[in-house]
Amino acid sequence: MAQILSGREAAQAWKSHIRKEVAGRLAQGKRAPHLAAILVGEDPASQAYVKGKVRDCEEVGFASTLITLSEGTSQAELLEHVARLNRNPEVDGFIVQLPLPIHLNPDEVLLAIDPQKDVDGFHPENVGRMALGLPTYLPATPYGMLLLLEHYGISPAGKHAVVVGRSNIVGSPMSILLSRNSKMGNATVTLAHSKTSNLKELCQSADLLVAAIGRPKYVTADMIRPGAVVLDVGINRVDGRLVGDVDFDSAMDVAGAITPVPGGVGLMTRVGLLMNTLHAARHR
Ligand SMILES: NC(=O)c1ccc[n+]([C@@H]2O[C@H](COP(=O)([O-])OP(=O)(O)OC[C@H]3O[C@@H](n4cnc5c(N)ncnc54)[C@H](OP(=O)(O)O)[C@@H]3O)[C@@H](O)[C@H]2O)c1
């Protein structure tokens, strides 16, 4: 039976670390880190995500501001809100919750965010800094996965990591971070995607398998090397239940360690955002 890599447990541990640092900052007369979020429209999943982020801020002692804008908000209005947050000296970092309503251009919004306040780590400047190994904000989901591994004392060094999925926010940055010459890197990385021809064989050779595909239970036990560490990023709704990209029940018999869905990577993504906000406050 695989060890469960609990996002709940790791998130609690990292949050208590953050809480202590916030208390230290307050004791020195500094203000609490301040995260702002812009939410446009009524998408229930986005509303739930943003609420979770606000709750996290309260839990660790951050200040937070939630700006909710109606579905019909124009690009110009949204950009004005971004510009205001860029200028606001009381705000250390902010995010614009994605996806945006269809009439809005997310790329233009992303480029308008001050890279110093881009705590999602999505701005091209920060992506470039990440790729070069320079100090920056790491994209929250890959960052959260590295924090999870660190919590459980699992080092990627020397492992063959197979990352399935090459999105700009999960798979690609995870492949870069795992391959860097850094504390939570030094893996030998294969990045797989929908055009990969020998996916099963590749996955079978993985010591560390990251599934970021968006297809329920796509990774089955026969694709997993016995004893492998499996990180399941997928969040898929099936018959009203959340399931990952990995067939958890069968994978449990083969993997050495595995993240559950829910209660795994998703919670760590939120910790990644808190850590970036803490870094932002430190640098201001
Ligand atoms: N836990 C969290 O915090 C968190 C955060 C973000 C996303 N997610 C979830 O993670 C999943 C992935 O998200 P994403 O934003 O990275 O998705 P995405 O942008 O849709 O990318 C999916 C990737 O999977 C690849 N793929 C699709 N079908 C495949 C197949 N049959 N075999 C191999 N690769 C395949 C695609 O390949 P191509 O590039 O060739 O199309 C693509 O690179 C989703 O379920 C999402 O909800 C969770």
The ligand as a Tripos MOL2 file, in Angstrom:
@<TRIPOS>MOLECULE
LIG
   48    52     1     0     0
SMALL
NO_CHARGES

@<TRIPOS>ATOM
      1 N1         -4.5280   20.7840   -8.3130 N.am      1 LIG1
      2 C1         -4.4060   22.0330   -8.7670 C.2       1 LIG1
      3 O1         -4.1370   22.9560   -8.0390 O.2       1 LIG1
      4 C2         -4.5570   22.2670  -10.2210 C.ar      1 LIG1
      5 C3         -4.0620   23.4250  -10.8170 C.ar      1 LIG1
      6 C4         -4.1820   23.5540  -12.1970 C.ar      1 LIG1
      7 C5         -4.8210   22.5470  -12.9430 C.ar      1 LIG1
      8 N2         -5.3360   21.4630  -12.3040 N.ar      1 LIG1
      9 C6         -5.9440   20.3550  -13.0160 C.3       1 LIG1
     10 O2         -4.8880   19.6240  -13.6260 O.3       1 LIG1
     11 C7         -5.3190   19.1000  -14.8820 C.3       1 LIG1
     12 C8         -4.4070   19.6500  -15.9560 C.3       1 LIG1
     13 O3         -4.5270   21.0500  -15.9830 O.3       1 LIG1
     14 P1         -3.7860   21.9560  -17.0690 P.3       1 LIG1
     15 O4         -4.2320   23.3630  -16.8750 O.co2     1 LIG1
     16 O5         -2.3400   21.6330  -17.0520 O.co2     1 LIG1
     17 O6         -4.4970   21.3270  -18.3920 O.3       1 LIG1
     18 P2         -4.3630   21.6600  -19.9400 P.3       1 LIG1
     19 O7         -3.9170   23.0430  -20.1860 O.co2     1 LIG1
     20 O8         -5.6380   21.1810  -20.5340 O.co2     1 LIG1
     21 O9         -3.1800   20.6710  -20.4110 O.3       1 LIG1
     22 C9         -3.3620   19.3060  -20.4230 C.3       1 LIG1
     23 C10        -2.1080   18.6430  -20.9280 C.3       1 LIG1
     24 O10        -2.3220   17.2390  -20.9290 O.3       1 LIG1
     25 C11        -1.9360   16.7230  -22.1850 C.3       1 LIG1
     26 N3         -2.7610   15.5810  -22.5270 N.ar      1 LIG1
     27 C12        -4.0840   15.5760  -22.8210 C.ar      1 LIG1
     28 N4         -4.4790   14.3240  -23.1400 N.ar      1 LIG1
     29 C13        -3.3920   13.5430  -23.0440 C.ar      1 LIG1
     30 C14        -3.1600   12.1800  -23.2610 C.ar      1 LIG1
     31 N5         -4.1450   11.3530  -23.6490 N.pl3     1 LIG1
     32 N6         -1.9180   11.6910  -23.0720 N.ar      1 LIG1
     33 C15        -0.9200   12.5000  -22.7080 C.ar      1 LIG1
     34 N7         -1.0750   13.8210  -22.4880 N.ar      1 LIG1
     35 C16        -2.2960   14.3380  -22.6660 C.ar      1 LIG1
     36 C17        -2.1240   17.8350  -23.1860 C.3       1 LIG1
     37 O11        -1.2780   17.6070  -24.2970 O.3       1 LIG1
     38 P3         -1.1860   18.6380  -25.5540 P.3       1 LIG1
     39 O12        -0.3490   19.7700  -25.0810 O.co2     1 LIG1
     40 O13        -0.5510   17.8190  -26.6130 O.co2     1 LIG1
     41 O14        -2.6060   19.0370  -25.8660 O.co2     1 LIG1
     42 C18        -1.7360   19.0490  -22.3470 C.3       1 LIG1
     43 O15        -0.3450   19.2970  -22.4460 O.3       1 LIG1
     44 C19        -6.7770   19.5150  -15.0050 C.3       1 LIG1
     45 O16        -7.5770   18.4680  -14.4760 O.3       1 LIG1
     46 C20        -6.8970   20.7350  -14.0990 C.3       1 LIG1
     47 O17        -8.1950   20.9020  -13.5950 O.3       1 LIG1
     48 C21        -5.2110   21.3100  -10.9570 C.ar      1 LIG1
@<TRIPOS>BOND
     1     1     2 1
     2     2     3 2
     3     2     4 1
     4     4     5 ar
     5     4    48 ar
     6     5     6 ar
     7     6     7 ar
     8     7     8 ar
     9     8     9 1
    10     8    48 ar
    11     9    10 1
    12     9    46 1
    13    10    11 1
    14    11    12 1
    15    11    44 1
    16    12    13 1
    17    13    14 1
    18    14    15 2
    19    14    16 1
    20    14    17 1
    21    17    18 1
    22    18    19 2
    23    18    20 1
    24    18    21 1
    25    21    22 1
    26    22    23 1
    27    23    24 1
    28    23    42 1
    29    24    25 1
    30    25    26 1
    31    25    36 1
    32    26    27 ar
    33    26    35 ar
    34    27    28 ar
    35    28    29 ar
    36    29    30 ar
    37    29    35 ar
    38    30    31 1
    39    30    32 ar
    40    32    33 ar
    41    33    34 ar
    42    34    35 ar
    43    36    37 1
    44    36    42 1
    45    37    38 1
    46    38    39 2
    47    38    40 1
    48    38    41 1
    49    42    43 1
    50    44    45 1
    51    44    46 1
    52    46    47 1
@<TRIPOS>SUBSTRUCTURE
     1 LIG1         1 GROUP 0 **** ****
